[in-house]
Amino acid sequence: MRRCSRLAPVVASALAALLAAACTGGGQPAARTSGSIPASPAPPAATPDSAPAPSAAPTPGLPAYYIESLRARPYVGGRLEIGDQILRGAGFTKYHMAWPSNGQVMTGTISVPDGDGPFPVVVVNHGFIPPERYWIGQDSGIFGDPLAAHGFISVAPNWPGYSGSGPAPADLPAIVGEAVTALDLVSSLYTFAKADTTRVAFIGHSNGGGVSEIAMVVDPRVKAVVLFAPVSTDMADNARKWWATRPGGPGAAGHPDQNPTGYAHLSPRNFLAAGQPPALFLQGTLDEDIPAAWTQTSYDAMRAHGITADLVWLPGAHHDLMGADLDRANQLSESWIRKALGV
């Protein structure tokens, strides 16, 4: 309950800005309001620059969740709202944040290094957690905050329907709605003066790895990817193992046995190509959730298509990395991202 009360000012501020922009009909978001901001340290300033969102000719007649449709979709985003402080870390400060996506206000956290920047950005996509059990920063801070302490802005979305974030579009399966939300967040970072939007990496754990797999084949602004025990690049695998038995079901794509063509167009594995961002796989040998064969197949497919990729197995580690295993994985993640982004 206390988390919701801390988040309320930034959500209200973002909603007001979103509605103002809609009423005026302009492409520029409304001016940022002050919200509930700590006096010290002061939150980073935002700038009114608009994002050069990827653009392509629309492909008429295809479902919205197809990779082809996602490549053609404009990721407009809007003004990034910085809310109240969550914590002060070693060399960084963590805040609540909000941004618009698909006419909804989305929420999350942003960890900002000390200094003026601009800083490279990592988008951290958390794994599947039932919304009623999720707490803000769960399964993202452990990957993003160490990077913030070393000079990266770390942003972590609360997925649609989680902790104040609005619902996802009904025409998208959940994982695709999450990817769209994350790419609208990338567009919104153009209004944040400290963000180096030419250097953006995606990190994902488990289901969040699937979000990152979609992003890497859709949006050329993503320059590096780190996949912590990710779901399969064949989305039919994930639907059969998990989605079909969840309360919401597999969503707009339906069951893969009834819609094999749709899943072929939804699966990143079928859209891998040379020139896409380098990807690092990190997974424990005792992972109880993600079959080793899935990860090996995804890695092999990337290499076969000319994508720079590496796969590191962590001996004896489980699906949720802890202790020395987590420390080693984070060190490998940072080294991979630094090399890929040239920082």
RARAHU-V561640 format. One record per residue. RES is the residue in one small letter. SS is DSSP state (@ for helix, = for strand, . for the rest). PSI is psi in radians with two decimals (* if undefined). OMEGA is omega in degrees with one decimal (NA if undefined). Layout:
((RES/SS/PSI/OMEGA) (RES/SS/PSI/OMEGA))
This chain:
((m/./-0.69/179.4) (r/@/-0.60/178.3) (r/@/-0.70/179.8) (c/@/-0.68/-179.1) (s/@/-0.60/177.5) (r/@/-0.55/-176.4) (l/@/-0.41/-172.1) (a/@/-0.77/-177.7) (p/@/-0.72/-177.7) (v/@/-0.61/177.0) (v/@/-0.78/178.9) (a/@/-0.73/179.6) (s/@/-0.78/-180.0) (a/@/-0.70/179.3) (l/@/-0.72/178.5) (a/@/-0.74/179.1) (a/@/-0.72/-179.8) (l/@/-0.78/179.9) (l/@/-0.65/179.0) (a/@/-0.75/178.6) (a/@/-0.68/-179.8) (a/@/-0.68/-177.7) (c/@/-0.65/-177.9) (t/@/-0.34/179.5) (g/./0.09/-177.9) (g/./2.79/177.6) (g/./-0.38/-179.1) (q/./2.35/177.2) (p/./2.76/179.8) (a/./2.82/-178.1) (a/./2.51/-178.1) (r/./2.34/177.1) (t/./2.86/-172.0) (s/./-0.68/179.6) (g/./-2.80/178.1) (s/./1.70/-171.9) (i/./2.30/177.4) (p/./2.52/-178.5) (a/./-0.57/-178.5) (s/./2.25/-5.9) (p/./2.59/-178.2) (a/./2.48/177.6) (p/./2.64/179.6) (p/./2.60/-179.2) (a/./2.69/173.7) (a/=/2.73/177.9) (t/./2.76/-175.0) (p/./0.22/-177.3) (d/./2.45/177.1) (s/./2.72/-175.5) (a/./2.34/171.2) (p/./1.39/-174.3) (a/./2.57/175.9) (p/./2.55/179.9) (s/./2.63/177.0) (a/./2.83/178.0) (a/./2.27/-179.9) (p/./2.60/175.7) (t/./1.77/-173.6) (p/./2.55/172.0) (g/./-0.17/179.8) (l/./2.54/176.1) (p/./2.62/-175.1) (a/./-0.41/-176.2) (y/./-0.11/176.7) (y/./2.55/176.5) (i/@/-0.67/178.8) (e/@/-0.70/178.9) (s/@/-0.66/179.3) (l/@/-0.59/176.7) (r/@/-0.57/-179.3) (a/@/-0.28/-174.9) (r/./2.36/173.7) (p/./2.35/177.3) (y/./1.59/-169.6) (v/./-0.75/-176.3) (g/./-2.48/-178.7) (g/./-2.71/-177.4) (r/./2.29/174.5) (l/./2.16/179.1) (e/=/2.21/178.2) (i/=/2.17/-176.7) (g/=/-2.60/-174.2) (d/=/2.83/-176.7) (q/=/2.41/176.0) (i/=/-0.84/180.0) (l/=/2.80/173.8) (r/=/2.03/-179.2) (g/./-2.99/179.5) (a/./1.64/178.9) (g/./0.17/178.3) (f/=/2.86/175.8) (t/=/2.42/-176.5) (k/=/2.32/-177.9) (y/=/2.80/162.1) (h/=/2.68/175.9) (m/=/2.88/174.7) (a/=/2.69/178.7) (w/=/2.79/-179.5) (p/=/2.52/174.9) (s/=/2.17/178.2) (n/./0.66/178.4) (g/./0.12/179.9) (q/=/2.74/171.9) (v/=/2.21/176.7) (m/=/2.66/-176.8) (t/=/2.88/178.1) (g/=/-2.81/178.6) (t/=/2.69/175.2) (i/=/2.21/177.4) (s/=/2.09/-170.3) (v/=/2.18/178.6) (p/=/2.73/172.1) (d/./2.54/178.6) (g/./3.14/-173.3) (d/./-0.40/-176.7) (g/./-2.83/3.3) (p/./2.60/-177.2) (f/=/2.51/172.0) (p/=/2.77/-171.2) (v/=/2.41/168.5) (v/=/2.28/174.0) (v/=/2.07/-175.0) (v/=/2.06/-175.5) (n/=/1.99/-175.5) (h/./2.83/178.9) (g/./-3.14/-179.7) (f/./2.24/174.8) (i/./2.29/177.0) (p/./2.34/-174.9) (p/@/-0.61/-177.6) (e/@/-0.27/178.8) (r/@/-0.12/-175.5) (y/./2.45/169.9) (w/./2.61/-171.9) (i/./2.21/-178.7) (g/./-0.05/-179.2) (q/./2.32/176.1) (d/./0.35/175.3) (s/./-0.72/-179.8) (g/@/-0.60/-178.2) (i/@/-0.40/177.3) (f/@/-0.64/-173.1) (g/@/-0.67/-175.3) (d/@/-0.65/174.8) (p/@/-0.60/176.2) (l/@/-0.66/177.4) (a/@/-0.61/177.7) (a/./-0.29/-178.2) (h/./0.42/169.3) (g/./0.30/176.0) (f/./2.43/166.3) (i/=/2.21/178.0) (s/=/2.13/177.5) (v/=/2.38/-176.0) (a/=/1.91/-179.9) (p/=/2.51/159.6) (n/=/2.11/-172.0) (w/./2.83/178.4) (p/./2.26/-178.7) (g/./0.01/-178.8) (y/./2.19/166.5) (s/./0.87/175.6) (g/./-0.18/176.8) (s/./2.47/179.1) (g/./3.01/-178.8) (p/./2.74/176.2) (a/./2.77/175.1) (p/./2.43/-177.1) (a/./-0.33/-177.5) (d/./0.15/-179.2) (l/./2.37/168.3) (p/./2.74/-173.6) (a/@/-0.80/-175.5) (i/@/-0.55/178.3) (v/@/-0.71/174.7) (g/@/-0.62/178.0) (e/@/-0.69/177.7) (a/@/-0.73/178.0) (v/@/-0.76/178.1) (t/@/-0.76/-179.1) (a/@/-0.67/179.9) (l/@/-0.56/171.1) (d/@/-0.57/175.2) (l/@/-0.73/176.6) (v/@/-0.75/177.8) (s/@/-0.65/-178.6) (s/@/-0.41/179.3) (l/@/-0.29/177.3) (y/@/-0.28/177.1) (t/@/0.08/-176.0) (f/=/1.94/-167.9) (a/./-0.50/-175.0) (k/./-0.09/-176.6) (a/=/2.25/171.7) (d/=/1.66/-173.7) (t/=/0.02/171.8) (t/=/-0.16/-178.8) (r/=/1.57/-177.6) (v/=/2.23/175.5) (a/=/2.67/174.8) (f/=/2.35/172.1) (i/=/2.49/177.1) (g/=/2.39/174.4) (h/=/2.23/173.9) (s/./-2.05/177.0) (n/@/-0.60/175.2) (g/@/-0.47/172.3) (g/@/-0.64/175.8) (g/@/-0.68/174.5) (v/@/-0.77/-179.0) (s/@/-0.59/176.6) (e/@/-0.69/176.1) (i/@/-0.82/-176.9) (a/@/-0.66/-174.5) (m/@/-0.43/178.8) (v/@/-0.09/-176.7) (v/@/-0.77/-164.7) (d/./2.00/-178.7) (p/./-0.14/176.0) (r/./-0.33/177.4) (v/=/2.06/-172.3) (k/=/-0.23/179.2) (a/=/2.62/-178.8) (v/=/2.36/171.0) (v/=/2.20/-173.2) (l/=/1.87/177.7) (f/=/1.86/179.4) (a/./1.08/-173.5) (p/./2.78/169.9) (v/./3.01/-174.7) (s/./2.58/171.3) (t/./-0.17/170.0) (d/./1.83/-172.4) (m/@/-0.31/175.1) (a/@/-0.62/175.7) (d/@/-0.83/-176.7) (n/@/-0.67/-179.3) (a/@/-0.75/-178.8) (r/@/-0.65/-175.5) (k/@/-0.64/-171.6) (w/./-0.94/-165.3) (w/@/-0.69/-174.8) (a/@/-0.38/-177.5) (t/@/-0.04/178.1) (r/./2.74/-177.2) (p/./-0.67/-179.5) (g/./-0.13/-178.2) (g/./-2.97/-178.5) (p/./-0.08/175.6) (g/@/-2.62/-169.6) (a/@/-0.46/-178.0) (a/@/-0.24/-178.0) (g/./-2.91/-179.7) (h/./2.43/-177.1) (p/./-0.46/179.0) (d/./-0.47/177.4) (q/./-0.20/-175.8) (n/./1.02/-178.3) (p/@/-0.59/179.4) (t/@/-0.76/179.0) (g/@/-0.74/-179.8) (y/@/-0.55/174.7) (a/@/-0.64/179.3) (h/@/-0.20/179.0) (l/@/-0.31/-171.1) (s/./2.12/178.9) (p/@/-0.50/-177.5) (r/@/-0.54/-178.2) (n/@/0.02/-177.7) (f/@/0.30/176.7) (l/./2.50/-179.1) (a/./2.63/175.4) (a/./2.50/-178.9) (g/./-0.22/175.1) (q/./2.83/-169.1) (p/./2.57/177.0) (p/=/2.47/-174.2) (a/=/2.30/175.8) (l/=/2.20/174.9) (f/=/2.32/176.7) (l/=/2.13/-176.2) (q/=/2.52/176.3) (g/=/2.59/179.5) (t/./-0.27/178.0) (l/./0.43/178.5) (d/./2.16/-176.7) (e/./-0.08/-175.8) (d/./-0.73/-175.7) (i/./2.01/178.4) (p/./2.37/179.5) (a/@/-0.60/-179.2) (a/@/-0.60/177.3) (w/@/-0.86/-176.6) (t/@/-0.75/179.6) (q/@/-0.74/-179.4) (t/@/-0.73/178.5) (s/@/-0.77/177.9) (y/@/-0.84/-179.6) (d/@/-0.67/-179.8) (a/@/-0.70/178.1) (m/@/-0.79/179.6) (r/@/-0.70/-179.0) (a/@/-0.48/179.9) (h/./0.18/174.1) (g/./0.24/177.2) (i/./2.33/174.5) (t/./2.11/-176.3) (a/=/2.68/174.5) (d/=/2.68/-178.7) (l/=/2.11/179.5) (v/=/2.10/174.6) (w/=/2.28/-179.7) (l/=/1.89/-173.9) (p/./2.24/175.3) (g/./0.02/-177.8) (a/./2.63/-178.8) (h/./-3.04/-177.4) (h/./-0.78/176.3) (d/./1.87/-175.9) (l/./2.49/-179.8) (m/./2.85/171.0) (g/@/-2.32/-176.4) (a/@/-0.58/178.4) (d/@/-0.76/178.1) (l/@/-0.73/179.6) (d/@/-0.79/-179.9) (r/@/-0.76/179.7) (a/@/-0.72/179.0) (n/@/-0.64/176.9) (q/@/-0.76/177.6) (l/@/-0.69/178.2) (s/@/-0.84/-178.7) (e/@/-0.74/179.9) (s/@/-0.72/179.8) (w/@/-0.80/-177.5) (i/@/-0.73/179.6) (r/@/-0.78/-179.3) (k/@/-0.79/-177.2) (a/@/-0.67/-177.3) (l/@/-0.19/-179.8) (g/./0.70/179.6) (v/./*/NA))
